[in-house]
């Protein structure tokens, strides 16, 4: 049976047995967030990120009706039975663009078995509607080709589905996303996914998980490539041309 517990915060002044000057000096070596947590007992303080700031993202209740939408998935590389909170998640973002601004309408982030992931991706596609193209990051090598082929033939048959092979470091791929956010051009449509998303993105690139950032970076890149011309899909089964 769970017992109720009361949290009683304490500060440096509440412990007369500490060498205050020495302890204060040691706290000054910490980050501003850690110092505030340990010095003042403020455990609600949240860190600002190196690439992204929490206040850059605007939370809204609605979005334009003329959005060009895509859904982008990145599959977890580890089996659900072996995962921890720090392990990779399967993530899938629904993002739209209109007049140089971007709306994140939905984010899926799960740790499930491969079969359960397939069912979720199929169900999500049906909810998003057939007209929303679906992209998925393709891992290098034959296993990546086989995964994309499997999803195209078995899971997302009847939907516009494409494999994507991004290149370069995650941090470099995320820079256009950071620039758009800093300019106030990224909007988050109200949903219960937002807190987890913000926690991950402000911790990027040092945080343990990067899945949601990756899918947003890729979506923004693809939407921009689709802006003026139709994105060219490679006729070779299993993917598209690499993006720099």
C-alpha positions as CSV (number, residue, x, y, z in Angstrom):
1,X,0.0,0.0,0.0
2,X,1.4,3.4,-0.9
3,X,2.0,5.9,1.9
4,X,1.6,9.6,1.5
5,X,4.9,11.5,1.9
6,X,5.4,15.2,2.6
7,X,8.3,17.0,1.0
8,X,9.9,19.5,3.3
9,X,12.4,21.7,1.5
10,X,15.5,22.8,3.4
11,X,18.2,25.5,2.6
12,X,21.7,26.1,3.6
13,X,20.6,28.2,6.6
14,X,18.7,25.2,8.0
15,X,21.9,23.2,8.6
16,X,24.1,24.9,11.1
17,X,26.6,22.1,11.0
18,X,27.9,22.9,7.5
19,X,30.7,25.2,6.8
20,X,28.5,27.7,4.9
21,X,31.3,29.6,3.2
22,X,33.0,26.4,1.9
23,X,29.7,24.8,0.8
24,X,28.6,28.0,-0.9
25,X,31.8,28.2,-2.8
26,X,31.4,24.6,-4.0
27,X,27.9,25.3,-5.1
28,X,29.2,28.2,-7.2
29,X,31.0,25.7,-9.4
30,X,27.8,24.1,-10.5
31,X,25.4,25.0,-13.2
32,X,22.8,27.7,-12.4
33,X,20.0,25.0,-12.4
34,X,21.9,22.6,-10.1
35,X,22.9,25.5,-7.8
36,X,19.3,26.6,-7.4
37,X,18.2,23.1,-6.7
38,X,20.8,22.5,-4.0
39,X,21.1,26.0,-2.6
40,X,17.4,26.9,-2.4
41,X,15.6,23.6,-2.7
42,X,13.9,24.7,-5.9
43,X,13.4,21.3,-7.7
44,X,10.9,22.8,-10.1
45,X,13.5,24.8,-11.9
46,X,14.1,23.6,-15.5
47,X,17.3,24.0,-17.5
48,X,17.6,25.9,-20.7
49,X,19.2,24.1,-23.5
50,X,22.4,24.7,-25.5
51,X,20.6,24.7,-28.9
52,X,17.0,25.2,-27.9
53,X,15.2,27.4,-25.3
54,X,11.9,26.4,-23.8
55,X,10.3,29.8,-24.3
56,X,11.0,29.8,-28.1
57,X,8.1,27.4,-28.6
58,X,4.6,28.8,-28.7
59,X,1.7,26.6,-27.5
60,X,-1.5,27.1,-29.4
61,X,-5.0,25.7,-29.5
62,X,-5.5,25.6,-33.3
63,X,-3.7,25.6,-36.6
64,X,-4.2,26.9,-40.2
65,X,-6.5,24.9,-42.4
66,X,-4.0,25.1,-45.4
67,X,-1.1,23.3,-43.7
68,X,1.0,21.0,-45.9
69,X,1.3,18.0,-43.6
70,X,3.7,15.0,-43.2
71,X,4.1,12.3,-40.6
72,X,7.7,11.2,-40.0
73,X,8.8,8.1,-38.0
74,X,12.1,7.0,-36.5
75,X,12.0,3.4,-35.3
76,X,13.7,2.4,-32.0
77,X,16.8,0.3,-32.6
78,X,16.4,-1.8,-29.4
79,X,13.9,-4.4,-28.5
80,X,11.2,-3.3,-26.1
81,X,12.2,-6.0,-23.6
82,X,15.6,-4.5,-23.2
83,X,14.7,-0.8,-23.0
84,X,15.1,1.7,-20.2
85,X,13.9,5.3,-20.0
86,X,17.2,6.3,-21.5
87,X,16.9,3.9,-24.4
88,X,15.8,4.9,-27.9
89,X,12.1,5.3,-28.5
90,X,10.0,5.0,-31.6
91,X,8.9,8.5,-32.4
92,X,6.5,9.9,-35.0
93,X,5.7,13.5,-35.5
94,X,2.9,15.1,-37.5
95,X,4.2,18.5,-38.7
96,X,2.7,21.1,-41.0
97,X,4.0,24.2,-42.8
98,X,2.4,27.3,-44.0
99,X,4.1,30.5,-45.2
100,X,7.4,29.7,-43.5
101,X,6.0,28.7,-40.2
102,X,5.6,25.2,-38.7
103,X,3.1,23.5,-36.5
104,X,3.6,20.3,-34.6
105,X,0.2,18.8,-34.3
106,X,1.0,15.5,-32.7
107,X,3.9,13.4,-31.4
108,X,4.0,9.7,-30.7
109,X,6.8,8.4,-28.5
110,X,6.7,4.8,-27.4
111,X,8.8,1.7,-26.4
112,X,6.9,-1.2,-27.8
113,X,7.5,-4.6,-29.5
114,X,8.0,-4.4,-33.3
115,X,4.5,-5.8,-33.9
116,X,2.9,-3.3,-31.6
117,X,4.8,-0.5,-33.3
118,X,3.6,-1.7,-36.7
119,X,0.0,-1.6,-35.4
120,X,0.4,1.9,-33.9
121,X,1.9,3.2,-37.2
122,X,-0.9,1.8,-39.3
123,X,-3.5,3.1,-36.9
124,X,-1.9,6.5,-36.9
125,X,-1.8,6.6,-40.7
126,X,-5.6,5.9,-40.8
127,X,-6.2,8.7,-38.3
128,X,-4.0,11.2,-40.2
129,X,-5.8,10.4,-43.4
130,X,-4.5,8.9,-46.7
131,X,-3.6,12.4,-48.0
132,X,-0.8,12.8,-45.4
133,X,2.5,11.4,-46.8
134,X,4.5,9.2,-44.4
135,X,8.2,9.2,-44.1
136,X,10.5,6.9,-42.1
137,X,14.2,7.1,-41.4
138,X,16.0,4.3,-43.2
139,X,18.9,2.7,-41.3
140,X,22.1,2.0,-43.3
141,X,22.6,-1.3,-45.0
142,X,20.4,-4.1,-46.2
143,X,18.4,-4.2,-42.9
144,X,17.2,-0.7,-43.5
145,X,16.2,-1.5,-47.0
146,X,14.3,-4.5,-45.8
147,X,12.5,-2.6,-43.1
148,X,11.3,0.1,-45.5
149,X,10.2,-2.6,-48.0
150,X,8.3,-4.4,-45.3
151,X,6.4,-1.3,-44.2
152,X,5.7,-0.3,-47.8
153,X,4.2,-3.7,-48.7
154,X,2.8,-5.0,-45.5
155,X,2.1,-2.2,-43.0
156,X,1.3,1.0,-45.0
157,X,0.1,-0.5,-48.3
158,X,-2.3,2.1,-49.8
159,X,-0.6,5.1,-48.2
160,X,2.0,7.5,-49.7
161,X,5.1,6.0,-47.8
162,X,8.7,6.8,-48.4
163,X,12.1,5.9,-46.8
164,X,14.4,8.7,-45.9
165,X,18.2,8.5,-45.5
166,X,19.5,11.7,-43.8
167,X,23.2,12.2,-43.6
168,X,25.4,14.3,-41.2
169,X,25.5,14.7,-37.5
170,X,22.2,15.1,-35.5
171,X,23.3,18.5,-34.2
172,X,23.9,19.8,-37.8
173,X,20.5,18.5,-38.9
174,X,18.8,20.2,-36.0
175,X,20.2,23.7,-36.7
176,X,17.4,24.8,-39.1
177,X,14.9,23.6,-36.5
178,X,16.6,25.7,-33.8
179,X,16.7,28.7,-36.1
180,X,13.0,28.4,-36.9
181,X,12.2,28.1,-33.2
182,X,14.3,31.0,-32.1
183,X,12.6,33.1,-34.8
184,X,9.2,32.2,-33.2
185,X,8.1,30.2,-36.2
186,X,7.3,26.9,-34.5
187,X,4.0,26.3,-32.8
188,X,3.0,23.3,-30.6
189,X,-0.7,22.4,-30.8
190,X,-1.9,21.7,-27.3
191,X,-1.6,18.0,-26.3
192,X,-0.3,15.8,-23.5
193,X,2.9,15.1,-25.5
194,X,4.2,18.7,-25.1
195,X,6.0,18.5,-21.7
196,X,8.0,15.4,-22.7
197,X,8.9,17.0,-26.0
198,X,10.1,20.3,-24.4
199,X,12.1,18.4,-21.8
200,X,13.9,16.4,-24.5
201,X,14.5,19.3,-26.9
202,X,16.0,21.7,-24.3
203,X,18.4,19.0,-23.2
204,X,19.6,18.4,-26.8
205,X,22.2,17.5,-27.7
206,X,23.5,16.4,-24.3
207,X,20.3,14.6,-23.2
208,X,19.9,10.8,-23.2
209,X,17.1,10.8,-25.8
210,X,17.0,12.6,-29.1
211,X,14.3,10.7,-31.0
212,X,11.7,13.6,-31.0
213,X,14.3,16.1,-32.1
214,X,15.4,13.8,-34.9
215,X,11.9,13.4,-36.4
216,X,11.2,17.1,-36.1
217,X,14.5,18.0,-37.8
218,X,13.8,15.6,-40.7
219,X,10.2,16.8,-41.1
220,X,11.2,20.4,-41.3
221,X,13.8,19.6,-43.9
222,X,11.4,17.6,-46.0
223,X,8.7,20.2,-45.8
224,X,11.1,22.8,-47.1
225,X,12.2,20.6,-50.0
226,X,8.5,20.1,-50.9
227,X,7.8,23.8,-50.7
228,X,8.8,24.7,-54.3
229,X,9.2,21.4,-56.0
230,X,7.9,17.9,-55.6
231,X,10.2,15.7,-53.6
232,X,11.9,13.2,-55.9
233,X,11.7,9.6,-54.7
234,X,14.3,7.1,-55.8
235,X,12.8,4.3,-57.9
236,X,15.0,1.9,-56.1
237,X,12.9,0.0,-53.6
238,X,13.6,0.9,-50.0
239,X,14.4,4.6,-49.9
240,X,15.2,8.0,-51.3
241,X,18.3,9.8,-52.2
242,X,20.5,10.8,-49.3
243,X,19.9,14.3,-47.9
244,X,22.8,16.4,-46.7
